[in-house]
Amino acid sequence: MIEDLRGRVDYDETGAGSTVVLVPGSCSTGAAWRPMLAHWPCGFRCVTTSLLGYGGTAERRTAGDTDISHEAEAIETVIRRAACPVHLVGHSFGGLTALVVALRRRVPLLSLTIAEAPAAEILRPMGEYRHYLAFRNMTDSYFQAHYGGDKTAIEQMIDFYGGAGTFAGWPQRVRDYAVETTPVNLLDWASGYDFELKPALIASVKTPTLVLWGEASHPAVKRANELLAHCIPNAAIAEIAGAAHFMIATHAREISVLIAQHVARSEHPSAAELCQ
């Protein structure tokens, strides 16, 4: 745990080697990366954390101030604690936050991996209005249900990402945590929609980047991440066969290999195949 002046930030690390900072998505903690750590094919010093309002990380946002920079600042605190240049990996809203960290350039990054960021705001400037409306229609319905008293309104959001029945298929304790943290997730969506993802801004990313999405993911999510990859100079891409949004749990081995190869290419271009 980091005792920061603006509130605590989750911090845990294990292993030795190149430092990889792993940022989970909404309704998650650093524990979400355990399947990945179990399958990792190379030796890394793995640092895990939680986004604002999840796990032990204190919330810094309010309904009137959802600037995504608050999320980025917390991750930057984690990277400074790691005390070396890092390979930054973010899943879902953690991926969007990781992108913001790369754009701010306030901490040293060796590489960036974005796995299915909810980058809805890249769709509008690229003319992808149908996909943008898919995001908006889902969140409008989800918000209305929550404020109307539906305690399990977050099921709509989870099933949008993972497919019908995803939420119902989760263990009870996982569903309970998602319901408990619904107010935090609403702030996450406000932060994401307030972040103007203009192509010219994304093109300013200088960090070697890998963008991942699932073959079975929602078309709007896939398209948003395809556009991110298109706008980031020389970004590598990978579509995970058979995977949907919650791929770091369901397809941990495949993703761990891809990230290990990306880390190796970033440090030693000729060594990438050693991490097969």
C-alpha positions in Angstrom: 0.0 0.0 0.0 1.2 3.5 -0.8 0.3 6.2 1.7 -0.1 9.1 -0.7 -1.2 12.6 0.4 -4.3 12.3 -1.8 -5.2 8.9 -0.4 -4.0 5.4 -0.3 -3.1 3.5 -3.5 -2.9 -0.3 -3.7 0.6 -1.6 -4.4 1.9 -5.2 -4.4 4.8 -6.8 -6.2 6.2 -10.2 -6.8 9.0 -11.7 -8.8 12.2 -10.3 -10.3 13.3 -9.1 -13.7 11.9 -6.4 -16.0 9.2 -4.4 -14.1 5.6 -4.8 -15.5 2.9 -2.6 -13.9 -0.5 -4.2 -14.3 -3.6 -2.1 -14.0 -7.0 -3.9 -13.8 -10.4 -2.6 -15.0 -13.5 -1.5 -13.2 -15.0 -3.7 -10.4 -11.6 -5.3 -10.0 -8.5 -5.3 -7.8 -4.9 -6.4 -8.5 -6.1 -9.9 -7.8 -7.6 -9.9 -11.3 -4.1 -10.5 -12.7 -3.5 -13.8 -10.8 -4.4 -16.0 -13.8 -1.9 -14.0 -15.9 0.9 -14.3 -13.3 0.3 -18.1 -13.0 0.9 -18.5 -16.8 3.7 -15.9 -17.3 6.3 -17.6 -19.5 9.2 -15.2 -18.5 10.5 -13.8 -15.3 9.2 -10.4 -14.4 8.9 -8.2 -11.4 5.1 -7.8 -11.5 3.5 -4.8 -9.8 -0.2 -4.8 -9.3 -2.6 -2.1 -8.1 -6.3 -1.1 -8.2 -8.0 1.9 -9.8 -9.6 4.7 -7.8 -12.4 3.4 -5.5 -11.5 -0.3 -5.8 -9.6 -2.5 -3.4 -7.6 -0.4 -1.0 -7.2 2.6 -3.4 -9.0 5.7 -2.2 -11.5 7.5 -4.4 -10.3 11.0 -5.5 -13.1 11.9 -7.9 -16.5 13.4 -7.2 -19.6 13.7 -9.3 -18.5 17.2 -10.2 -14.9 16.3 -11.0 -14.4 13.0 -12.9 -11.3 14.1 -14.8 -9.4 11.0 -15.9 -6.1 12.7 -14.8 -7.0 11.6 -11.2 -6.7 8.0 -12.3 -3.5 8.7 -14.2 -1.9 10.4 -11.1 -2.6 7.3 -9.0 -0.9 5.0 -11.5 2.0 7.4 -11.8 2.4 7.2 -8.1 2.7 3.4 -8.4 5.2 3.7 -11.2 7.3 6.1 -9.1 7.2 3.6 -6.3 8.5 1.0 -8.6 11.5 3.3 -9.1 12.5 2.3 -12.6 11.2 2.5 -16.2 8.3 0.1 -16.5 6.2 -1.8 -19.0 2.6 -0.6 -18.4 -0.3 -3.0 -19.0 -3.9 -2.0 -18.6 -7.1 -3.9 -19.1 -10.5 -2.3 -19.8 -10.8 1.0 -17.9 -7.3 0.3 -16.7 -6.2 0.3 -20.4 -7.8 3.7 -21.0 -6.0 5.0 -17.9 -2.7 3.5 -19.1 -3.1 5.4 -22.3 -3.6 8.6 -20.4 -0.4 7.9 -18.5 1.5 7.4 -21.8 0.1 10.7 -23.1 1.1 12.7 -20.0 4.7 11.5 -20.2 5.4 12.2 -16.5 6.9 8.7 -15.7 9.2 6.5 -17.7 7.6 3.8 -19.8 9.4 1.2 -21.8 6.2 -0.2 -23.4 2.4 0.1 -23.2 -0.2 -2.7 -23.6 -3.9 -1.8 -23.9 -6.4 -4.6 -23.6 -9.9 -3.6 -24.7 -10.0 -0.1 -23.4 -13.6 1.4 -23.3 -12.4 4.1 -25.7 -15.9 5.2 -26.8 -14.9 8.7 -27.5 -12.5 7.7 -30.4 -15.6 6.6 -32.3 -17.2 10.0 -32.8 -14.3 11.8 -34.5 -13.8 8.8 -36.7 -17.4 8.8 -37.9 -18.3 5.5 -36.2 -21.6 6.7 -34.9 -23.4 3.4 -34.9 -20.8 1.9 -32.6 -20.7 5.1 -30.5 -24.5 4.8 -30.0 -24.1 1.2 -28.8 -21.9 2.4 -26.0 -24.2 5.3 -25.2 -27.4 3.3 -25.3 -26.0 0.7 -23.0 -24.7 3.3 -20.4 -27.9 5.4 -20.6 -30.0 2.3 -19.8 -27.6 1.2 -17.1 -27.5 4.6 -15.4 -31.3 4.9 -15.5 -31.7 1.5 -14.0 -29.3 2.2 -11.2 -30.8 5.5 -10.3 -34.2 3.9 -10.6 -33.4 1.6 -7.8 -32.2 -1.5 -9.6 -29.5 -2.9 -7.4 -28.1 -5.2 -10.1 -28.2 -2.6 -12.9 -24.5 -3.2 -13.5 -25.4 -6.6 -15.0 -26.3 -4.6 -18.2 -22.8 -3.3 -18.5 -21.1 -6.6 -17.7 -23.2 -8.5 -20.2 -22.6 -5.8 -22.9 -18.9 -6.6 -22.6 -18.9 -10.3 -21.9 -22.1 -11.4 -23.6 -25.5 -12.4 -22.3 -25.3 -14.4 -19.1 -21.8 -13.3 -18.2 -22.8 -11.6 -14.9 -25.1 -14.5 -13.9 -22.3 -16.9 -14.4 -19.8 -15.2 -12.1 -19.3 -16.4 -8.5 -21.6 -14.8 -6.0 -18.8 -12.9 -4.3 -17.7 -11.4 -7.6 -21.2 -10.3 -8.4 -21.6 -8.8 -4.9 -18.4 -6.8 -5.4 -19.6 -5.5 -8.8 -22.9 -4.4 -7.2 -21.2 -2.9 -4.3 -18.8 -0.8 -6.5 -21.5 0.3 -9.0 -21.3 4.0 -7.9 -17.5 3.9 -8.6 -18.1 2.4 -12.0 -20.5 5.2 -12.8 -17.7 7.6 -12.1 -15.5 5.5 -14.4 -17.9 5.9 -17.3 -18.1 9.7 -16.7 -14.3 9.9 -16.7 -14.2 8.0 -20.0 -16.8 10.0 -21.7 -15.2 13.3 -20.6 -11.8 12.3 -22.1 -11.6 13.7 -25.6 -9.9 11.0 -27.7 -8.9 13.0 -30.8 -6.8 11.1 -33.3 -4.1 13.8 -33.3 -3.7 13.4 -29.6 -3.5 9.6 -29.8 -0.9 9.9 -32.6 1.4 11.7 -30.1 2.0 8.4 -28.2 5.7 7.6 -28.5 5.8 4.5 -26.3 5.9 1.1 -28.2 2.3 -0.1 -27.9 0.4 -3.3 -28.2 -3.4 -3.2 -28.5 -5.5 -6.3 -27.8 -9.1 -7.2 -28.3 -11.2 -10.4 -28.3 -12.6 -12.1 -31.3 -15.9 -12.6 -29.5 -16.1 -9.1 -28.0 -18.8 -6.6 -28.7 -18.4 -5.0 -32.1 -18.3 -1.5 -30.7 -15.5 -2.4 -28.3 -13.5 -4.1 -31.0 -13.9 -1.2 -33.3 -12.8 1.4 -30.7 -9.6 -0.6 -30.0 -8.9 -1.1 -33.7 -9.1 2.7 -34.1 -6.8 3.3 -31.1 -4.2 1.0 -32.7 -4.7 2.7 -36.1 -4.0 6.1 -34.5 -1.0 5.1 -32.3 2.2 5.1 -34.5 3.5 1.6 -35.3 1.2 0.0 -32.7 1.2 -3.8 -32.7 -2.2 -5.5 -32.6 -3.6 -8.9 -31.7 -7.1 -10.3 -31.8 -7.5 -13.1 -29.2 -9.3 -16.1 -30.7 -12.5 -17.0 -28.9 -12.0 -14.4 -26.3 -14.4 -11.7 -25.1 -13.8 -8.7 -22.8 -12.8 -10.6 -19.7 -9.9 -12.2 -21.5 -7.2 -11.8 -18.8 -9.1 -14.5 -16.8 -10.4 -16.7 -19.7 -7.4 -16.5 -22.0 -4.6 -15.7 -19.6 -1.9 -17.9 -21.2 -2.4 -16.5 -24.7 -2.3 -12.9 -23.4 0.7 -13.5 -21.2 2.7 -14.8 -24.1 1.8 -11.8 -26.3 2.7 -9.3 -23.6 6.0 -11.1 -22.8 6.9 -10.9 -26.5 6.0 -7.2 -26.6 8.1 -6.6 -23.5 11.0 -8.5 -25.1 10.7 -6.6 -28.4 10.7 -3.3 -26.5 13.9 -4.1 -24.6 15.7 -6.4 -27.0 14.1 -6.6 -30.5 15.9 -9.8 -31.4 14.9 -11.6 -28.2 11.1 -11.6 -28.5 10.9 -15.2 -29.6 12.6 -16.4 -26.4 9.3 -15.8 -24.5 7.2 -18.3 -26.5 
